[in-house]
Amino acid sequence: MANITSVDYKNPPFALGDNFYEEATVTVPSGGLERGTILVRDTSTNKFVAATALSLVNGAGIAILREDVENTTDSAADVHIRVMISGHVNRGLLAKIGNTALTDVQADILRGQGFIVEKVAEV
């Protein structure tokens, strides 16, 4: 008999396994950041910030938020939080970079940084 894994599709898994985390400081803009936001390390401050298409290509280090982070202030705030630094992730749950879904080239960049970006289909 085949092994069957039951998944709650109202709350599908983001981290799919073999994930590693580290404590880091993330600069969170007003309004916050959502789970799955791709982060790049700002080498001048050693803090993570939300990635842009250009910073993803030129970034010094990449991490991914594993949970939503709120910021109800009117300005950016630094938050100390655990971020994912490698592992398998659900591509459909990665936050958009700017207003654009993750491209195959960007997924390749993530692979080079230790992330395996997998498409997860509901069956």
Secondary structure, 3 states (H helix, E strand, C coil): CCCCCCCCCCCCCCEEEEEEEEEEEEEECCCCECCCCEEEEECCCCEEEECCHHHHHHCCCEEEECCCECCCCCCCEEEEEEEEEEEEEEHHHCCCECCECCCHHHHHHHHHCCEEEECCCCC
